[in-house]
Amino acid sequence: MSDGLKPDFSFPRSPGQLISVAIAAYMCIKPVFNFMILGGSLKPLAIGLAALYCALVGLKYSNLAIAIVLMLVACTNMANNLRLIGLNQYLIYAIEGVIDMLAACVLAFHKDVRAHFNDPS
């Protein structure tokens, strides 16, 4: 945050912000896609919107919280998605799970993303 009172919404401030906003945008688009095509729920959209806010602002350590949520959701559903992969919707869910796992790893370990979320300025 810029002055400690108001969040800095300038975009892009850093490559880490650009990467994290792209992941958060994916997290917002995914539930809408699932709702429209596969009949899923729009409840995960709230998590995506919160992640988008955190990515824009660079809320300290929120990248790790978002990464944990992504990895938990992906891991809890992956076994069932792989078991039922012959059905088209489960193939899409399995692909989404792999993307979620990769996104979680990027949020947790990419140096530019970590610098964006841990930068005190």
Order of alpha helices (4+ residues) and beta strands (2+ residues): alpha-alpha-alpha-alpha-alpha
